[in-house]
Amino acid sequence: MNSVTYFEPSFDELNKLSPMSLHNWIINCRKYEGMLNQLINMPYFRFWSVISYNREVIASLESYLINATRSYRLHPKMKSIEVKVLLSSIHKLVFKVWVRVLLSKESEVSC
């Protein structure tokens, strides 16, 4: 599984950001979203194998926790509908992955 690191330009960087750079950031966010969807939809044994042995995936999940901006502190350039929906989707997926990691009730049968 290819892991994608989440990054978000700082407020000052966003002031100087070109439309092309913003587009590239959105593309990176979509790749991150795709990685999360792939991880969430894995069967029990594969999910736990990836979580246990692929440290890049954990680093990728941590990168979101470290770099994500709170929704109420978004830069005006990031307040477009497309970006808000994308960031909301990523937020929900990261939450689902961490819930799946933290809950010990999952079994091979209940997946």
MMTF fields as JSON, N, C-alpha, C and O atoms, coordinates in Angstrom:
{
  "mmtfVersion": "1.0.0",
  "mmtfProducer": "UNKNOWN",
  "numBonds": 443,
  "numAtoms": 444,
  "numGroups": 111,
  "numChains": 1,
  "numModels": 1,
  "chainsPerModel": [1],
  "groupsPerChain": [111],
  "chainIdList": ["A"],
  "bondAtomList": [4, 2, 8, 6, 12, 10, 16, 14, 20, 18, 24, 22, 28, 26, 32, 30, 36, 34, 40, 38, 44, 42, 48, 46, 52, 50, 56, 54, 60, 58, 64, 62, 68, 66, 72, 70, 76, 74, 80, 78, 84, 82, 88, 86, 92, 90, 96, 94, 100, 98, 104, 102, 108, 106, 112, 110, 116, 114, 120, 118, 124, 122, 128, 126, 132, 130, 136, 134, 140, 138, 144, 142, 148, 146, 152, 150, 156, 154, 160, 158, 164, 162, 168, 166, 172, 170, 176, 174, 180, 178, 184, 182, 188, 186, 192, 190, 196, 194, 200, 198, 204, 202, 208, 206, 212, 210, 216, 214, 220, 218, 224, 222, 228, 226, 232, 230, 236, 234, 240, 238, 244, 242, 248, 246, 252, 250, 256, 254, 260, 258, 264, 262, 268, 266, 272, 270, 276, 274, 280, 278, 284, 282, 288, 286, 292, 290, 296, 294, 300, 298, 304, 302, 308, 306, 312, 310, 316, 314, 320, 318, 324, 322, 328, 326, 332, 330, 336, 334, 340, 338, 344, 342, 348, 346, 352, 350, 356, 354, 360, 358, 364, 362, 368, 366, 372, 370, 376, 374, 380, 378, 384, 382, 388, 386, 392, 390, 396, 394, 400, 398, 404, 402, 408, 406, 412, 410, 416, 414, 420, 418, 424, 422, 428, 426, 432, 430, 436, 434, 440, 438],
  "bondOrderList": [1, 1, 1, 1, 1, 1, 1, 1, 1, 1, 1, 1, 1, 1, 1, 1, 1, 1, 1, 1, 1, 1, 1, 1, 1, 1, 1, 1, 1, 1, 1, 1, 1, 1, 1, 1, 1, 1, 1, 1, 1, 1, 1, 1, 1, 1, 1, 1, 1, 1, 1, 1, 1, 1, 1, 1, 1, 1, 1, 1, 1, 1, 1, 1, 1, 1, 1, 1, 1, 1, 1, 1, 1, 1, 1, 1, 1, 1, 1, 1, 1, 1, 1, 1, 1, 1, 1, 1, 1, 1, 1, 1, 1, 1, 1, 1, 1, 1, 1, 1, 1, 1, 1, 1, 1, 1, 1, 1, 1, 1],
  "groupList": [{"groupName": "MET", "atomNameList": ["N", "CA", "C", "O"], "elementList": ["N", "C", "C", "O"], "formalChargeList": [0, 0, 0, 0], "bondAtomList": [1, 0, 2, 1, 3, 2], "bondOrderList": [1, 1, 2], "singleLetterCode": "M", "chemCompType": "L-PEPTIDE LINKING"}, {"groupName": "ASN", "atomNameList": ["N", "CA", "C", "O"], "elementList": ["N", "C", "C", "O"], "formalChargeList": [0, 0, 0, 0], "bondAtomList": [1, 0, 2, 1, 3, 2], "bondOrderList": [1, 1, 2], "singleLetterCode": "N", "chemCompType": "L-PEPTIDE LINKING"}, {"groupName": "SER", "atomNameList": ["N", "CA", "C", "O"], "elementList": ["N", "C", "C", "O"], "formalChargeList": [0, 0, 0, 0], "bondAtomList": [1, 0, 2, 1, 3, 2], "bondOrderList": [1, 1, 2], "singleLetterCode": "S", "chemCompType": "L-PEPTIDE LINKING"}, {"groupName": "VAL", "atomNameList": ["N", "CA", "C", "O"], "elementList": ["N", "C", "C", "O"], "formalChargeList": [0, 0, 0, 0], "bondAtomList": [1, 0, 2, 1, 3, 2], "bondOrderList": [1, 1, 2], "singleLetterCode": "V", "chemCompType": "L-PEPTIDE LINKING"}, {"groupName": "THR", "atomNameList": ["N", "CA", "C", "O"], "elementList": ["N", "C", "C", "O"], "formalChargeList": [0, 0, 0, 0], "bondAtomList": [1, 0, 2, 1, 3, 2], "bondOrderList": [1, 1, 2], "singleLetterCode": "T", "chemCompType": "L-PEPTIDE LINKING"}, {"groupName": "TYR", "atomNameList": ["N", "CA", "C", "O"], "elementList": ["N", "C", "C", "O"], "formalChargeList": [0, 0, 0, 0], "bondAtomList": [1, 0, 2, 1, 3, 2], "bondOrderList": [1, 1, 2], "singleLetterCode": "Y", "chemCompType": "L-PEPTIDE LINKING"}, {"groupName": "PHE", "atomNameList": ["N", "CA", "C", "O"], "elementList": ["N", "C", "C", "O"], "formalChargeList": [0, 0, 0, 0], "bondAtomList": [1, 0, 2, 1, 3, 2], "bondOrderList": [1, 1, 2], "singleLetterCode": "F", "chemCompType": "L-PEPTIDE LINKING"}, {"groupName": "GLU", "atomNameList": ["N", "CA", "C", "O"], "elementList": ["N", "C", "C", "O"], "formalChargeList": [0, 0, 0, 0], "bondAtomList": [1, 0, 2, 1, 3, 2], "bondOrderList": [1, 1, 2], "singleLetterCode": "E", "chemCompType": "L-PEPTIDE LINKING"}, {"groupName": "PRO", "atomNameList": ["N", "CA", "C", "O"], "elementList": ["N", "C", "C", "O"], "formalChargeList": [0, 0, 0, 0], "bondAtomList": [1, 0, 2, 1, 3, 2], "bondOrderList": [1, 1, 2], "singleLetterCode": "P", "chemCompType": "L-PEPTIDE LINKING"}, {"groupName": "ASP", "atomNameList": ["N", "CA", "C", "O"], "elementList": ["N", "C", "C", "O"], "formalChargeList": [0, 0, 0, 0], "bondAtomList": [1, 0, 2, 1, 3, 2], "bondOrderList": [1, 1, 2], "singleLetterCode": "D", "chemCompType": "L-PEPTIDE LINKING"}, {"groupName": "LEU", "atomNameList": ["N", "CA", "C", "O"], "elementList": ["N", "C", "C", "O"], "formalChargeList": [0, 0, 0, 0], "bondAtomList": [1, 0, 2, 1, 3, 2], "bondOrderList": [1, 1, 2], "singleLetterCode": "L", "chemCompType": "L-PEPTIDE LINKING"}, {"groupName": "LYS", "atomNameList": ["N", "CA", "C", "O"], "elementList": ["N", "C", "C", "O"], "formalChargeList": [0, 0, 0, 0], "bondAtomList": [1, 0, 2, 1, 3, 2], "bondOrderList": [1, 1, 2], "singleLetterCode": "K", "chemCompType": "L-PEPTIDE LINKING"}, {"groupName": "HIS", "atomNameList": ["N", "CA", "C", "O"], "elementList": ["N", "C", "C", "O"], "formalChargeList": [0, 0, 0, 0], "bondAtomList": [1, 0, 2, 1, 3, 2], "bondOrderList": [1, 1, 2], "singleLetterCode": "H", "chemCompType": "L-PEPTIDE LINKING"}, {"groupName": "TRP", "atomNameList": ["N", "CA", "C", "O"], "elementList": ["N", "C", "C", "O"], "formalChargeList": [0, 0, 0, 0], "bondAtomList": [1, 0, 2, 1, 3, 2], "bondOrderList": [1, 1, 2], "singleLetterCode": "W", "chemCompType": "L-PEPTIDE LINKING"}, {"groupName": "ILE", "atomNameList": ["N", "CA", "C", "O"], "elementList": ["N", "C", "C", "O"], "formalChargeList": [0, 0, 0, 0], "bondAtomList": [1, 0, 2, 1, 3, 2], "bondOrderList": [1, 1, 2], "singleLetterCode": "I", "chemCompType": "L-PEPTIDE LINKING"}, {"groupName": "CYS", "atomNameList": ["N", "CA", "C", "O"], "elementList": ["N", "C", "C", "O"], "formalChargeList": [0, 0, 0, 0], "bondAtomList": [1, 0, 2, 1, 3, 2], "bondOrderList": [1, 1, 2], "singleLetterCode": "C", "chemCompType": "L-PEPTIDE LINKING"}, {"groupName": "ARG", "atomNameList": ["N", "CA", "C", "O"], "elementList": ["N", "C", "C", "O"], "formalChargeList": [0, 0, 0, 0], "bondAtomList": [1, 0, 2, 1, 3, 2], "bondOrderList": [1, 1, 2], "singleLetterCode": "R", "chemCompType": "L-PEPTIDE LINKING"}, {"groupName": "GLY", "atomNameList": ["N", "CA", "C", "O"], "elementList": ["N", "C", "C", "O"], "formalChargeList": [0, 0, 0, 0], "bondAtomList": [1, 0, 2, 1, 3, 2], "bondOrderList": [1, 1, 2], "singleLetterCode": "G", "chemCompType": "PEPTIDE LINKING"}, {"groupName": "GLN", "atomNameList": ["N", "CA", "C", "O"], "elementList": ["N", "C", "C", "O"], "formalChargeList": [0, 0, 0, 0], "bondAtomList": [1, 0, 2, 1, 3, 2], "bondOrderList": [1, 1, 2], "singleLetterCode": "Q", "chemCompType": "L-PEPTIDE LINKING"}, {"groupName": "ALA", "atomNameList": ["N", "CA", "C", "O"], "elementList": ["N", "C", "C", "O"], "formalChargeList": [0, 0, 0, 0], "bondAtomList": [1, 0, 2, 1, 3, 2], "bondOrderList": [1, 1, 2], "singleLetterCode": "A", "chemCompType": "L-PEPTIDE LINKING"}],
  "groupTypeList": [0, 1, 2, 3, 4, 5, 6, 7, 8, 2, 6, 9, 7, 10, 1, 11, 10, 2, 8, 0, 2, 10, 12, 1, 13, 14, 14, 1, 15, 16, 11, 5, 7, 17, 0, 10, 1, 18, 10, 14, 1, 0, 8, 5, 6, 16, 6, 13, 2, 3, 14, 2, 5, 1, 16, 7, 3, 14, 19, 2, 10, 7, 2, 5, 10, 14, 1, 19, 4, 16, 2, 5, 16, 10, 12, 8, 11, 0, 11, 2, 14, 7, 3, 11, 3, 10, 10, 2, 2, 14, 12, 11, 10, 3, 6, 11, 3, 13, 3, 16, 3, 10, 10, 2, 11, 7, 2, 7, 3, 2, 15],
  "groupIdList": [1, 2, 3, 4, 5, 6, 7, 8, 9, 10, 11, 12, 13, 14, 15, 16, 17, 18, 19, 20, 21, 22, 23, 24, 25, 26, 27, 28, 29, 30, 31, 32, 33, 34, 35, 36, 37, 38, 39, 40, 41, 42, 43, 44, 45, 46, 47, 48, 49, 50, 51, 52, 53, 54, 55, 56, 57, 58, 59, 60, 61, 62, 63, 64, 65, 66, 67, 68, 69, 70, 71, 72, 73, 74, 75, 76, 77, 78, 79, 80, 81, 82, 83, 84, 85, 86, 87, 88, 89, 90, 91, 92, 93, 94, 95, 96, 97, 98, 99, 100, 101, 102, 103, 104, 105, 106, 107, 108, 109, 110, 111],
  "secStructList": [7, 7, 7, 7, 7, 7, 7, 7, 7, 7, 2, 2, 2, 2, 2, 2, 7, 7, 2, 2, 2, 2, 2, 2, 2, 2, 2, 2, 2, 2, 2, 2, 2, 2, 2, 2, 2, 2, 2, 2, 6, 1, 7, 2, 2, 2, 2, 2, 2, 2, 2, 2, 2, 7, 2, 2, 2, 2, 2, 2, 2, 2, 2, 2, 2, 2, 2, 7, 7, 7, 4, 4, 4, 7, 7, 4, 4, 4, 7, 1, 2, 2, 2, 2, 2, 2, 2, 2, 2, 2, 2, 2, 2, 2, 2, 2, 2, 2, 2, 2, 2, 2, 7, 7, 7, 7, 7, 6, 6, 6, 7],
  "xCoordList": [0.841, 0.0, 0.885, 1.798, 0.606, 1.343, 0.744, -0.457, 1.581, 1.071, 1.37, 2.381, 0.484, 0.607, 0.635, -0.209, 1.584, 1.682, 0.799, 0.813, 0.035, -0.826, -0.016, 0.709, -0.142, 0.466, -0.535, -1.422, -0.367, -1.229, -0.361, 0.367, -0.427, 0.377, -0.022, -1.182, 0.958, 0.659, -0.157, -0.291, -0.686, -1.508, -0.715, -1.238, 0.544, 1.385, 1.69, 1.695, 1.943, 2.208, 0.987, 1.12, -0.198, -1.416, -1.633, -2.231, -1.153, -1.264, -0.461, -0.833, 0.647, 1.53, 1.315, 2.003, 0.371, 0.177, -0.467, -1.446, 0.095, -0.476, -1.641, -1.733, -2.532, -3.643, -3.161, -3.81, -2.029, -1.493, -1.019, -1.237, -0.378, 0.07, -1.123, -1.093, -2.171, -3.39, -4.007, -4.469, -4.015, -4.538, -3.716, -4.282, -2.396, -1.533, -1.79, -1.747, -2.056, -2.368, -3.691, -3.808, -4.683, -5.973, -5.784, -6.404, -4.934, -4.645, -4.006, -4.362, -3.068, -2.44, -3.481, -3.435, -4.413, -5.472, -6.365, -6.795, -6.643, -7.458, -6.726, -7.345, -5.409, -4.62, -4.666, -4.779, -4.577, -4.645, -6.008, -6.102, -7.055, -8.414, -8.562, -9.186, -7.988, -8.033, -7.313, -7.784, -6.16, -5.424, -6.254, -6.277, -6.935, -7.767, -8.951, -9.284, -9.584, -10.697, -10.231, -10.913, -9.063, -8.509, -8.238, -8.51, -7.71, -7.399, -8.664, -8.723, -9.661, -10.919, -11.651, -12.311, -11.549, -12.284, -11.536, -12.01, -10.381, -9.625, -10.301, -10.908, -10.191, -10.7, -9.862, -8.751, -10.425, -9.835, -8.343, -7.535, -7.972, -6.589, -5.629, -4.506, -6.058, -5.185, -5.03, -3.933, -6.133, -6.08, -5.062, -4.209, -5.164, -4.265, -2.836, -1.9, -2.65, -1.304, -0.665, 0.495, -1.43, -0.911, -0.624, 0.427, -1.543, -1.357, -0.151, 0.608, 0.025, 1.099, 2.48, 3.463, 2.556, 3.87, 4.268, 5.442, 3.351, 3.683, 3.712, 2.684, 4.868, 5.027, 4.72, 4.371, 4.849, 4.55, 3.075, 2.73, 2.209, 0.777, 0.483, -0.28, 1.076, 0.882, 1.455, 0.84, 2.611, 3.2, 2.287, 2.178, 1.637, 0.708, -0.512, -0.958, -1.045, -2.18, -1.777, -2.539, -0.597, -0.105, 0.122, -0.058, 0.516, 0.745, -0.538, -0.492, -1.674, -2.936, -3.195, -3.58, -2.988, -3.231, -2.335, -2.738, -1.144, -0.185, -0.451, -0.369, -0.768, -0.796, -2.163, -2.242, -3.219, -4.551, -4.953, -4.74, -5.533, -6.039, -7.472, -8.228, -7.841, -9.224, -10.129, -9.731, -11.346, -12.264, -12.603, -12.892, -12.576, -12.906, -11.719, -11.868, -10.539, -9.36, -8.88, -7.725, -9.739, -9.345, -9.046, -9.694, -8.069, -7.719, -8.832, -9.451, -9.104, -10.162, -9.988, -10.983, -8.758, -8.534, -9.009, -9.245, -9.149, -9.544, -11.02, -11.476, -11.759, -13.171, -14.102, -15.314, -13.55, -14.41, -15.164, -14.711, -16.29, -17.118, -16.329, -16.385, -15.594, -14.826, -13.816, -13.703, -13.091, -12.075, -12.724, -12.234, -13.811, -14.491, -14.993, -14.842, -15.591, -16.092, -14.932, -15.031, -13.847, -12.674, -12.077, -11.784, -11.895, -11.327, -12.252, -11.787, -13.546, -14.51, -14.452, -14.5, -14.35, -14.25, -12.977, -13.016, -11.862, -10.595, -10.7, -10.259, -11.28, -11.431, -12.239, -11.855, -13.351, -14.194, -13.456, -13.563, -12.716, -11.998, -10.872, -10.671, -10.145, -9.088, -9.709, -9.168, -10.842, -11.542, -11.945, -11.758, -12.495, -12.918, -11.737, -11.85, -10.605, -9.424, -8.961, -8.68, -8.877, -8.43, -9.423, -9.018, -10.707, -11.699, -11.501, -11.57, -11.257, -11.037, -9.769, -9.723, -8.749, -7.508, -7.725, -7.228, -8.453, -8.579, -9.607, -9.467, -10.636, -11.647, -11.177, -10.745, -11.267, -10.811, -11.972, -11.784, -13.138, -14.322, -14.392, -15.193, -13.566, -13.629, -13.141, -12.152, -13.836, -13.398, -13.467, -14.051, -12.879, -12.895, -14.31, -14.578, -15.215, -16.581, -17.393, -18.236, -17.172, -17.997, -17.632, -18.312, -16.602, -16.179, -17.122, -16.92],
  "yCoordList": [-1.175, 0.0, 1.236, 1.362, 2.135, 3.392, 4.383, 4.65, 4.926, 5.906, 7.307, 7.544, 8.219, 9.611, 10.438, 10.259, 11.328, 12.19, 13.412, 14.043, 13.732, 14.907, 16.141, 16.138, 17.175, 18.449, 19.541, 19.373, 20.631, 21.77, 23.017, 23.221, 23.85, 25.078, 25.949, 25.97, 26.661, 27.559, 28.754, 28.973, 29.507, 30.674, 31.648, 32.167, 31.905, 32.824, 32.264, 33.007, 30.967, 30.343, 30.429, 30.607, 30.306, 30.383, 31.773, 31.901, 32.813, 34.172, 34.321, 35.084, 33.584, 33.676, 32.546, 32.48, 31.666, 30.453, 30.76, 31.502, 30.18, 30.352, 29.381, 28.383, 29.665, 28.736, 27.33, 26.342, 27.238, 25.935, 25.151, 23.943, 25.834, 25.168, 24.706, 23.625, 25.524, 25.134, 23.903, 22.996, 23.869, 22.708, 21.457, 20.381, 21.586, 20.45, 19.961, 18.759, 20.889, 20.507, 19.729, 18.744, 20.175, 19.476, 18.065, 17.118, 17.927, 16.604, 15.707, 14.534, 16.247, 15.476, 15.058, 13.939, 15.958, 15.629, 14.51, 13.646, 14.516, 13.446, 12.107, 11.07, 12.129, 10.896, 10.401, 9.2, 11.327, 10.973, 10.373, 9.381, 10.981, 10.47, 9.063, 8.195, 8.848, 7.525, 6.478, 5.348, 6.859, 5.94, 5.565, 4.402, 6.55, 6.289, 5.386, 4.477, 5.634, 4.784, 3.354, 2.407, 3.205, 1.87, 1.175, -0.016, 1.91, 1.344, 0.946, -0.139, 1.794, 1.532, 0.335, -0.403, 0.13, -0.944, -2.277, -3.244, -2.328, -3.579, -4.585, -4.206, -5.87, -6.891, -6.894, -6.366, -7.494, -7.526, -7.873, -7.106, -8.999, -9.466, -8.548, -8.331, -8.011, -7.124, -5.776, -5.218, -5.253, -3.978, -4.05, -3.174, -5.1, -5.217, -5.513, -5.126, -6.177, -6.403, -5.084, -4.82, -4.257, -2.954, -2.067, -1.431, -2.022, -1.187, -1.661, -0.842, -2.966, -3.518, -3.409, -3.14, -3.617, -3.746, -2.603, -2.495, -1.762, -0.662, 0.638, 1.294, 0.997, 2.187, 3.478, 4.489, 3.444, 4.634, 5.004, 6.184, 4.018, 4.292, 5.0, 5.966, 4.531, 5.189, 6.606, 7.541, 6.772, 8.11, 9.014, 10.212, 8.429, 9.186, 9.634, 10.774, 8.742, 9.102, 10.172, 11.101, 10.037, 11.034, 12.378, 13.426, 12.354, 13.614, 14.44, 15.67, 13.763, 14.508, 15.125, 16.29, 14.361, 14.865, 16.057, 16.966, 16.048, 17.124, 18.353, 19.481, 18.151, 19.263, 19.828, 20.901, 19.157, 19.625, 20.874, 20.976, 21.807, 23.034, 22.808, 22.102, 23.382, 23.302, 23.983, 24.952, 23.477, 23.994, 25.464, 26.167, 25.94, 27.339, 28.283, 29.5, 27.726, 28.559, 28.465, 28.779, 28.045, 27.88, 29.22, 30.229, 29.208, 30.372, 30.606, 29.642, 31.847, 32.112, 31.341, 30.996, 31.067, 30.295, 28.852, 28.168, 28.391, 27.004, 26.884, 25.81, 27.953, 27.931, 27.674, 27.862, 27.25, 26.895, 25.609, 24.826, 25.405, 24.224, 22.945, 22.005, 22.912, 21.711, 21.347, 20.183, 22.341, 22.094, 21.728, 20.84, 22.391, 22.066, 20.632, 19.926, 20.198, 18.818, 17.829, 16.809, 18.124, 17.248, 17.14, 16.037, 18.263, 18.243, 17.553, 16.863, 17.739, 17.067, 15.552, 14.791, 15.122, 13.699, 13.103, 12.022, 13.793, 13.314, 13.221, 12.242, 14.236, 14.246, 13.024, 12.357, 12.743, 11.602, 10.276, 9.37, 10.167, 8.924, 8.683, 7.558, 9.74, 9.593, 9.152, 8.285, 9.75, 9.365, 7.889, 7.165, 7.438, 6.04, 5.081, 4.028, 5.449, 4.583, 4.487, 3.39, 5.617, 5.582, 4.841, 4.146, 4.976, 4.217, 2.726, 1.935, 2.345, 0.924, 0.413, -0.735, 1.251, 0.851, 0.721, -0.217, 1.644, 1.691, 0.731, 0.304, 0.386, -0.523, -1.968, -2.399, -2.685, -4.075, -5.041, -6.255, -4.538, -5.388, -6.004, -6.909, -5.527, -6.053, -7.497, -7.851, -8.303, -9.678, -10.004, -9.253, -11.109, -11.507, -11.716, -11.513, -12.115, -12.393, -11.112, -11.026, -10.116, -8.914, -7.888, -6.867, -8.11, -7.115, -7.079, -6.302],
  "zCoordList": [0.0, 0.0, 0.0, 0.815, -0.912, -0.975, 0.002, -0.028, 0.864, 1.808, 1.302, 0.642, 1.618, 1.218, 2.492, 3.37, 2.595, 3.767, 3.568, 2.511, 4.595, 4.535, 4.913, 5.908, 4.128, 4.475, 4.139, 3.302, 4.8, 4.546, 4.599, 5.57, 3.573, 3.599, 4.788, 5.201, 5.324, 6.439, 5.939, 4.735, 6.871, 6.527, 5.668, 4.681, 6.028, 5.253, 3.866, 2.885, 3.779, 2.488, 1.584, 0.373, 2.165, 1.362, 0.768, -0.3, 1.448, 0.906, -0.379, -1.271, -0.466, -1.625, -2.633, -3.652, -2.35, -3.139, -4.49, -4.575, -5.526, -6.861, -7.045, -6.33, -7.998, -8.252, -8.623, -8.28, -9.319, -9.704, -8.477, -8.387, -7.544, -6.319, -5.488, -4.9, -5.44, -4.726, -5.38, -4.687, -6.71, -7.441, -7.122, -6.931, -7.063, -6.73, -5.307, -5.045, -4.388, -3.023, -2.975, -2.246, -3.754, -3.814, -4.373, -3.891, -5.38, -5.948, -4.886, -4.775, -4.104, -3.034, -1.987, -1.474, -1.676, -0.711, -1.249, -0.485, -2.535, -3.123, -3.059, -2.821, -3.271, -3.137, -1.694, -1.446, -0.751, 0.662, 0.99, 1.712, 0.456, 0.654, 0.07, 0.68, -1.108, -1.734, -0.903, -0.77, -0.34, 0.521, 1.748, 2.153, 2.339, 3.515, 3.166, 3.926, 2.025, 1.582, 1.384, 1.776, 0.771, 0.547, 1.882, 2.031, 2.837, 4.149, 4.897, 5.477, 4.891, 5.61, 5.019, 5.75, 3.711, 3.045, 3.019, 2.422, 3.659, 3.699, 4.63, 5.632, 4.289, 5.214, 6.497, 6.543, 7.513, 8.848, 8.843, 9.366, 8.269, 8.333, 7.597, 8.051, 6.47, 5.707, 6.405, 6.451, 6.949, 7.666, 8.801, 8.941, 9.603, 10.747, 10.328, 11.028, 9.223, 8.711, 8.298, 8.615, 7.588, 7.149, 8.357, 8.423, 9.3, 10.491, 11.304, 11.824, 11.414, 12.247, 11.614, 12.305, 10.309, 9.688, 8.765, 8.411, 8.37, 7.473, 8.272, 8.44, 8.752, 9.591, 8.832, 9.441, 7.511, 6.712, 6.798, 6.739, 6.935, 7.05, 8.365, 8.392, 9.45, 10.745, 10.684, 11.195, 10.072, 9.93, 9.103, 9.366, 8.105, 7.278, 8.08, 7.954, 8.897, 9.753, 10.767, 11.036, 11.316, 12.263, 11.585, 12.206, 10.317, 9.612, 9.521, 9.546, 9.418, 9.405, 10.776, 10.868, 11.826, 13.179, 13.503, 14.229, 12.973, 13.248, 12.375, 12.861, 11.1, 10.143, 9.803, 9.205, 10.155, 9.748, 10.525, 11.733, 9.805, 10.404, 10.854, 10.187, 11.944, 12.408, 11.397, 10.751, 11.263, 10.242, 10.45, 9.482, 11.676, 11.938, 11.713, 11.823, 11.399, 11.151, 9.704, 9.416, 8.808, 7.405, 6.751, 7.032, 5.889, 5.079, 4.063, 3.612, 3.69, 2.693, 1.378, 0.74, 0.966, -0.26, -0.119, -1.115, 1.128, 1.366, 1.713, 2.105, 1.578, 1.948, 0.768, 0.88, -0.349, -1.482, -1.13, -0.296, -1.758, -1.482, -1.738, -0.945, -2.847, -3.204, -2.113, -1.727, -1.623, -0.603, 0.726, 1.424, 1.086, 2.342, 2.352, 3.349, 1.246, 1.15, 1.232, 1.916, 0.545, 0.552, 1.951, 2.415, 2.623, 3.964, 4.966, 5.873, 4.8, 5.675, 5.473, 6.44, 4.228, 3.92, 4.519, 5.107, 4.375, 4.935, 6.451, 7.052, 7.06, 8.518, 8.992, 9.953, 8.315, 8.691, 8.487, 9.314, 7.4, 7.127, 8.139, 8.595, 8.482, 9.487, 10.812, 11.5, 11.163, 12.394, 12.345, 13.324, 11.215, 11.09, 11.217, 11.845, 10.619, 10.712, 12.159, 12.643, 12.857, 14.251, 15.135, 16.067, 14.86, 15.631, 15.403, 16.344, 14.167, 13.854, 14.535, 14.979, 14.619, 15.283, 16.791, 17.414, 17.364, 18.827, 19.411, 20.557, 18.646, 19.168, 19.036, 17.967, 20.105, 20.077, 19.809, 19.888, 19.501, 19.304, 17.912, 17.676, 16.993, 15.633, 15.593, 16.236, 14.846, 14.66, 13.175, 12.394, 12.794, 11.389, 10.881, 9.697, 11.754, 11.357, 11.221, 10.329, 12.073, 12.096, 11.043, 10.938, 10.27, 9.27, 8.102, 7.169]
}
